[in-house]
Structure formats: C-alpha cells, structure tokens
Amino acid sequence: MTVDQIEEVLPGIYRIPVPLKGNPLKELNSYLIRGDKNLLVDTGFRTEDCRQALLEGLSLLGIRMEDTDILLTHLHADHSGNAPDIVYNGNKIYMGRLDKKYTVGMGTQEENGIVLLHMSRVERLKKNGISEELIKEMLKCTPSRTMAPNPDYVDYTALDEGDEIQAGSYTLRAIETPGHTPGQMCFEIVGTGAMILGDHVLFDITPNITDWPGVEDSLGNYLASLDKIDKYDVTIPLPGHRKPADFHQRIADLKAHHERRLAECRAVIKRLGKAHLYDITGNMTWKIRAASWDDFPPAQRWFALGECLSHIDHLKRTGQIIQHDEGDIYWYEA
C-alpha cells in the first residue's frame, strides 16, 4: 500500500482500502479518525493479508494501535475479523448491542462438524429439505466460519440508538439500521453531512439480506431501515465497500430492487406450485458465473439460500405466500 491509496474524506478522516483477496467484494473501506484517541472503523477479515494491509495503512498515517479504539459497523467477518487481534489492552471495541449478542458466546465450537454459530440456521435449512451433506460443504468455506474474529474475545462495548462517540474534533452518533445484520449500525458524523454506512447502503453492489435466527423478517427490517436513514441529509456517504454516489437515489434504487426480487420470488413459487426452498432459489436470477444453480460455489449457494429465505419470510409476513409443513419438510404456495 502507498500513501496515495489512502483518501482523506474529511479533515482528519481517512479511508484505508483493505484488500479482500479472492472475494468478490474486492476490498473493505476502513476509516480512521485522527485524535488524541484515534478511532478505527472496521478491520477486515481475520487473515494475515488483511491485517498487514490495514496496519501498513495505519503506519503510513503515523497511527499507533496503542492510541486507537475500534468501532465495528456490524458483525460480519470482513468488518470485524481482525479487531480482537489488533486492539490493545485497555482500548475499546464498540459494536451494536444486538450484534454483540450474536457474536459473544457463539464461538467456533462444533457439533457433528457444524459450527454452533450456525446451528439455528442449519436446523431451518434441514426443515426446508437441504441435506446435511450440502450444509457442511457450504459451511466449510463461509467467511463467517473461516475468517471470523477470535471467539475468545468478549469485551465488546455495546452501543444503542443515539449513543455518541467523540473522535478527535468529531462526534459520531449511532443509528440502529437492522437488516443486513440484526444489529448493523450507521454513524452520523454530526454537523458534517457525512455518514458511515457499513453495508447498509452500498452503491454498485447490493447488500446481502439473509435470514437470521430469532429475526422474523430481516428484509422487512432492512426496508424500514432504508426509510429511516433516507430522512438524514447525507452529502458525504461513507460505504463499507467500493465508491459512494448519490445517497438518496441509491436508497430508492435498493427499495425498487427488492420489490422486483419479491415479485420474482412470488412468481417462481406460483409457477412451481408446490415449491421447496432449493428449487425456488435455483429458479431465481443471480449475477454469478456458473453453468447452473447446482454449479454455484458452495459459499455462494449459502448466501443465495439465505437471501431467498429472507424474501420468503417477507412474503409470508405480508400474506403473499403460505408455508406448509409436510412430513417435517416445508414447502410454499402463492
């Protein structure tokens, strides 16, 4: 990394690009706010490549982790993975309260080869007719298992709606925006028109919305969070990946995208008649290079099944489809 790759987005606030090798996201936007106590926002996967790139960028800015707290926009490994390994004793790692509940205590213990973090999801997939063999194959290569933060770290500082963090001359105010994760947060940089978005609003890719254990309607939460954030006068959007663009137009585009996806999902269910999750997912359109649904890489099938479930949940909640339980296997009818 060179200093030319680091972008000063506001005086004393820098975007550090952290490469995500082999991942279609390409890189993470980590943000550093300079102050007597610096604040580092998001940290990359728990891999040596991500860690070295991040620390190199910080070094180019003259930043020491001894003087730096960490703020995580959400629990996903590409944002949180390195945090426990690079934080210094006595410094803080901030995280939304609900995402902390999903992170702490989950660990990486396994039961019959399946990580406990995913057990509720696994049981739901089984109820939807997905074989345990395929589930294990998918889990072997999901970043939430292979690149997640050290599970022994539990000392996250929980944040709630409206909580404020002082970083240098800036005040960051927490905004709960559940959907992408149960406890995803955005952070208004008060008085600047800037907002740290995590993965709530991305501009040339669409955030993955999946089902979560204990969450009735992740997609419904996400759409409500888009409406909530649309009320802010954001002129400097700071996304977790790629480049920013027109904030309010992108929110409109994301809402329209999910309306189209919901309509497609319902149409597939109607066409199939007695529709099972695997077939519904395989009959929807996906932007991925594969000869067929059965040829999707296992990790991409994991994401696709979860995204399809989030749309099924929303269609169920809004009364557009019915779930049936036949022989302990769910199927769906428009």
C-alpha positions as CSV (number, residue, x, y, z in Angstrom):
1,M,0.0,0.0,0.0
2,T,1.1,3.5,-0.7
3,V,0.1,6.8,0.9
4,D,-1.6,7.7,-2.5
5,Q,-4.1,4.9,-2.0
6,I,-5.3,6.5,1.3
7,E,-8.0,9.1,0.8
8,E,-8.7,11.9,3.2
9,V,-12.5,12.1,3.0
10,L,-12.8,14.9,5.7
11,P,-10.1,16.8,7.5
12,G,-8.5,14.1,9.8
13,I,-10.7,11.3,8.5
14,Y,-9.1,8.8,6.1
15,R,-10.3,5.9,4.0
16,I,-7.9,3.0,4.1
17,P,-8.6,0.3,1.4
18,V,-8.1,-3.2,2.8
19,P,-7.8,-5.8,0.0
20,L,-10.1,-8.9,0.4
21,K,-8.2,-11.4,-1.7
22,G,-10.3,-13.8,-3.6
23,N,-13.6,-12.2,-2.5
24,P,-16.0,-10.5,-5.0
25,L,-16.3,-7.5,-2.6
26,K,-12.6,-6.8,-3.6
27,E,-11.8,-4.5,-0.7
28,L,-13.1,-3.1,2.6
29,N,-13.2,0.6,3.3
30,S,-11.7,1.0,6.7
31,Y,-11.9,4.6,8.1
32,L,-9.5,6.2,10.5
33,I,-10.4,9.3,12.5
34,R,-7.4,11.0,14.0
35,G,-7.5,12.4,17.5
36,D,-5.8,12.1,20.9
37,K,-7.6,8.8,21.0
38,N,-7.9,7.7,17.4
39,L,-10.9,5.7,16.1
40,L,-10.6,2.9,13.6
41,V,-13.8,1.9,11.8
42,D,-13.9,-1.8,10.6
43,T,-10.9,-4.0,10.3
44,G,-11.1,-6.7,7.5
45,F,-11.1,-10.5,7.6
46,R,-9.0,-12.3,10.2
47,T,-6.3,-13.1,7.7
48,E,-2.7,-12.1,7.6
49,D,-3.2,-10.3,4.3
50,C,-5.9,-8.1,5.7
51,R,-4.1,-7.5,8.9
52,Q,-0.8,-6.5,7.3
53,A,-2.6,-4.2,4.7
54,L,-4.5,-2.4,7.5
55,L,-1.5,-2.0,9.8
56,E,0.6,-0.7,6.9
57,G,-2.1,1.9,6.0
58,L,-2.2,3.0,9.7
59,S,1.6,3.2,9.8
60,L,1.6,5.4,6.7
61,L,-0.7,7.8,8.6
62,G,1.6,7.7,11.7
63,I,-1.2,5.9,13.7
64,R,-0.3,3.5,16.6
65,M,-2.9,1.0,17.8
66,E,-1.8,1.8,21.3
67,D,-3.7,5.1,20.9
68,T,-6.7,3.7,19.0
69,D,-10.2,2.4,19.8
70,I,-12.1,0.3,17.2
71,L,-15.7,0.8,16.0
72,L,-17.4,-2.0,14.2
73,T,-20.4,-1.2,12.0
74,H,-21.6,-4.8,12.2
75,L,-20.6,-8.3,13.0
76,H,-19.6,-9.7,9.5
77,A,-16.1,-11.1,9.4
78,D,-14.9,-8.7,6.6
79,H,-15.6,-5.9,9.0
80,S,-14.8,-7.4,12.4
81,G,-12.3,-10.2,11.8
82,N,-9.1,-8.5,12.8
83,A,-10.5,-6.4,15.7
84,P,-9.7,-8.6,18.7
85,D,-6.2,-9.3,17.4
86,I,-5.1,-5.7,16.9
87,V,-6.8,-3.9,19.8
88,Y,-4.5,-3.0,22.7
89,N,-5.5,-3.9,26.3
90,G,-7.5,-1.1,27.8
91,N,-8.7,0.2,24.4
92,K,-12.3,-0.4,23.3
93,I,-14.0,-2.2,20.5
94,Y,-17.5,-0.7,20.0
95,M,-20.3,-2.8,18.4
96,G,-24.1,-2.5,18.3
97,R,-25.7,-4.3,21.2
98,L,-27.7,-6.8,19.2
99,D,-24.8,-7.8,17.0
100,K,-22.7,-8.2,20.2
101,K,-25.3,-10.8,21.4
102,Y,-24.9,-12.7,18.1
103,T,-21.1,-12.6,18.4
104,V,-20.3,-13.2,22.1
105,G,-20.7,-16.8,23.2
106,M,-21.3,-18.2,19.7
107,G,-17.7,-19.3,19.4
108,T,-16.4,-21.8,17.0
109,Q,-17.3,-25.0,18.8
110,E,-18.6,-27.7,16.5
111,E,-21.3,-30.3,16.8
112,N,-21.1,-33.1,14.2
113,G,-18.9,-30.9,12.1
114,I,-21.3,-27.9,12.2
115,V,-20.3,-24.6,13.9
116,L,-22.7,-23.7,16.7
117,L,-22.9,-20.2,15.4
118,H,-25.0,-21.6,12.5
119,M,-27.0,-24.3,14.4
120,S,-30.3,-22.5,14.2
121,R,-29.8,-21.7,10.5
122,V,-28.8,-25.3,9.9
123,E,-32.0,-26.6,11.5
124,R,-34.1,-24.3,9.4
125,L,-32.3,-25.4,6.2
126,K,-32.9,-29.0,7.1
127,K,-36.6,-28.2,7.6
128,N,-36.5,-26.8,4.1
129,G,-35.1,-30.0,2.7
130,I,-31.5,-29.1,2.4
131,S,-29.2,-32.1,3.0
132,E,-26.7,-32.1,5.9
133,E,-24.0,-33.0,3.4
134,L,-24.6,-29.8,1.4
135,I,-24.9,-27.8,4.6
136,K,-21.5,-29.0,5.7
137,E,-20.0,-28.4,2.3
138,M,-21.3,-24.8,2.3
139,L,-20.1,-24.1,5.9
140,K,-16.6,-25.2,5.1
141,C,-15.9,-22.1,3.1
142,T,-18.1,-19.4,4.5
143,P,-16.1,-16.4,5.8
144,S,-18.3,-16.3,9.0
145,R,-16.6,-19.6,9.9
146,T,-13.1,-19.3,8.4
147,M,-12.2,-15.6,8.8
148,A,-14.3,-14.6,11.9
149,P,-12.9,-12.7,14.9
150,N,-11.2,-14.6,17.7
151,P,-14.2,-16.2,19.6
152,D,-12.4,-15.9,22.9
153,Y,-12.7,-12.1,22.9
154,V,-15.9,-11.0,24.6
155,D,-15.2,-7.5,25.9
156,Y,-17.0,-5.5,23.2
157,T,-18.5,-2.2,24.3
158,A,-22.2,-2.3,23.3
159,L,-23.8,0.7,21.6
160,D,-27.5,1.7,21.4
161,E,-29.5,4.1,19.3
162,G,-28.3,7.7,19.9
163,D,-25.1,6.8,21.7
164,E,-22.3,9.2,20.9
165,I,-18.5,8.6,20.5
166,Q,-16.1,11.5,20.4
167,A,-13.2,11.0,18.0
168,G,-10.8,13.9,17.5
169,S,-13.0,17.0,16.7
170,Y,-15.9,14.9,15.5
171,T,-18.9,13.4,17.3
172,L,-20.3,10.1,15.9
173,R,-23.9,9.3,16.7
174,A,-25.1,5.7,16.5
175,I,-28.2,4.9,14.3
176,E,-29.7,1.4,14.5
177,T,-30.3,0.1,11.0
178,P,-31.1,-3.6,11.3
179,G,-31.4,-5.8,8.2
180,H,-28.0,-6.7,6.8
181,T,-27.3,-8.0,10.3
182,P,-29.6,-7.8,13.3
183,G,-27.5,-5.1,14.9
184,Q,-26.0,-3.2,12.0
185,M,-25.4,0.4,12.8
186,C,-24.7,3.6,10.8
187,F,-22.9,6.6,12.3
188,E,-23.8,10.2,11.6
189,I,-20.7,12.4,11.8
190,V,-22.6,15.2,13.4
191,G,-22.6,18.5,11.6
192,T,-20.7,17.4,8.6
193,G,-23.2,15.8,6.2
194,A,-21.1,12.6,6.4
195,M,-22.4,9.2,7.5
196,I,-20.5,5.9,8.0
197,L,-22.8,3.3,6.4
198,G,-21.2,-0.1,6.9
199,D,-23.0,-2.4,4.5
200,H,-26.4,-0.8,4.9
201,V,-26.2,1.3,1.7
202,L,-23.7,0.2,-1.0
203,F,-23.6,1.9,-4.3
204,D,-22.6,-0.5,-7.1
205,I,-23.4,-3.8,-5.3
206,T,-26.5,-4.8,-3.4
207,P,-26.1,-5.7,0.3
208,N,-26.9,-9.3,1.1
209,I,-30.0,-9.6,3.2
210,T,-30.3,-13.1,4.7
211,D,-32.4,-14.7,7.3
212,W,-31.2,-14.6,11.0
213,P,-32.1,-16.9,13.9
214,G,-34.6,-15.1,16.1
215,V,-35.5,-12.5,13.4
216,E,-38.9,-12.8,11.9
217,D,-38.4,-10.6,8.8
218,S,-34.8,-9.4,8.0
219,L,-35.9,-7.9,4.7
220,G,-38.7,-6.0,6.3
221,N,-36.3,-4.6,8.9
222,Y,-33.9,-3.7,6.1
223,L,-36.5,-1.8,4.1
224,A,-37.7,0.0,7.2
225,S,-34.1,1.0,8.0
226,L,-33.7,2.4,4.5
227,D,-36.7,4.6,5.1
228,K,-35.3,5.7,8.4
229,I,-31.9,6.6,7.0
230,D,-33.4,8.4,4.0
231,K,-34.6,11.2,6.3
232,Y,-31.0,12.3,7.0
233,D,-29.3,15.0,4.9
234,V,-26.3,12.9,3.9
235,T,-24.0,14.6,1.4
236,I,-20.8,12.6,2.2
237,P,-21.8,8.9,2.3
238,L,-19.0,6.6,3.5
239,P,-19.9,3.0,2.5
240,G,-18.1,-0.2,3.7
241,H,-17.2,-1.3,0.1
242,R,-16.5,0.4,-3.2
243,K,-17.2,4.0,-4.0
244,P,-20.1,6.3,-3.0
245,A,-22.6,8.0,-5.2
246,D,-26.0,9.8,-4.8
247,F,-27.2,8.7,-1.3
248,H,-30.9,9.2,-1.7
249,Q,-31.1,7.9,-5.2
250,R,-29.4,4.8,-4.2
251,I,-31.9,4.2,-1.4
252,A,-34.7,4.5,-3.9
253,D,-32.8,2.0,-6.2
254,L,-32.3,-0.5,-3.4
255,K,-36.0,-0.4,-2.4
256,A,-37.0,-0.9,-6.1
257,H,-34.5,-3.8,-6.4
258,H,-36.1,-5.7,-3.5
259,E,-39.6,-5.0,-4.8
260,R,-38.6,-6.7,-8.1
261,R,-36.9,-9.6,-6.2
262,L,-40.0,-10.1,-4.1
263,A,-42.2,-10.2,-7.2
264,E,-39.8,-12.6,-8.9
265,C,-39.7,-14.9,-5.8
266,R,-43.5,-15.0,-5.6
267,A,-43.8,-15.6,-9.3
268,V,-41.4,-18.6,-9.0
269,I,-43.4,-20.0,-6.1
270,K,-46.6,-19.6,-8.1
271,R,-45.1,-21.3,-11.2
272,L,-43.7,-24.2,-9.2
273,G,-47.0,-24.8,-7.4
274,K,-45.6,-26.9,-4.6
275,A,-42.3,-25.0,-4.1
276,H,-39.3,-26.0,-2.0
277,L,-36.5,-23.7,-1.0
278,Y,-33.8,-25.3,-3.1
279,D,-35.9,-25.1,-6.2
280,I,-37.2,-21.6,-5.5
281,T,-33.6,-20.3,-5.1
282,G,-32.4,-22.2,-8.2
283,N,-35.2,-20.6,-10.3
284,M,-34.4,-17.1,-9.3
285,T,-31.8,-14.9,-11.2
286,W,-28.4,-14.4,-9.8
287,K,-25.4,-12.4,-11.0
288,I,-22.8,-15.1,-10.8
289,R,-20.7,-17.0,-13.3
290,A,-21.9,-20.6,-13.1
291,A,-23.4,-23.0,-15.7
292,S,-26.4,-23.8,-13.4
293,W,-27.7,-23.5,-9.9
294,D,-26.2,-26.8,-9.0
295,D,-22.8,-25.5,-10.1
296,F,-22.8,-22.5,-7.8
297,P,-19.7,-22.5,-5.5
298,P,-20.8,-23.8,-2.1
299,A,-20.3,-20.4,-0.3
300,Q,-22.5,-18.7,-2.9
301,R,-25.2,-21.2,-2.5
302,W,-25.1,-20.5,1.2
303,F,-25.7,-16.8,0.6
304,A,-28.3,-17.4,-2.1
305,L,-30.4,-19.7,0.1
306,G,-30.2,-17.2,2.9
307,E,-31.3,-14.3,0.7
308,C,-34.1,-16.4,-0.8
309,L,-35.3,-17.2,2.8
310,S,-35.3,-13.5,3.7
311,H,-37.6,-12.9,0.7
312,I,-39.8,-15.8,1.6
313,D,-40.1,-14.5,5.2
314,H,-41.2,-11.1,4.0
315,L,-43.7,-12.6,1.6
316,K,-45.1,-14.8,4.4
317,R,-45.4,-11.9,6.8
318,T,-47.2,-9.7,4.2
319,G,-49.6,-12.6,3.4
320,Q,-48.5,-13.2,-0.2
321,I,-47.4,-16.8,0.3
322,I,-48.3,-19.7,2.6
323,Q,-45.9,-22.1,4.3
324,H,-46.9,-25.8,4.5
325,D,-45.3,-28.5,6.7
326,E,-45.5,-31.9,5.1
327,G,-43.5,-34.8,6.5
328,D,-41.4,-32.3,8.5
329,I,-40.3,-30.6,5.3
330,Y,-41.6,-27.0,4.5
331,W,-42.9,-26.1,1.1
332,Y,-44.5,-22.8,-0.1
333,E,-47.6,-21.8,-2.1
334,A,-48.5,-18.4,-3.5
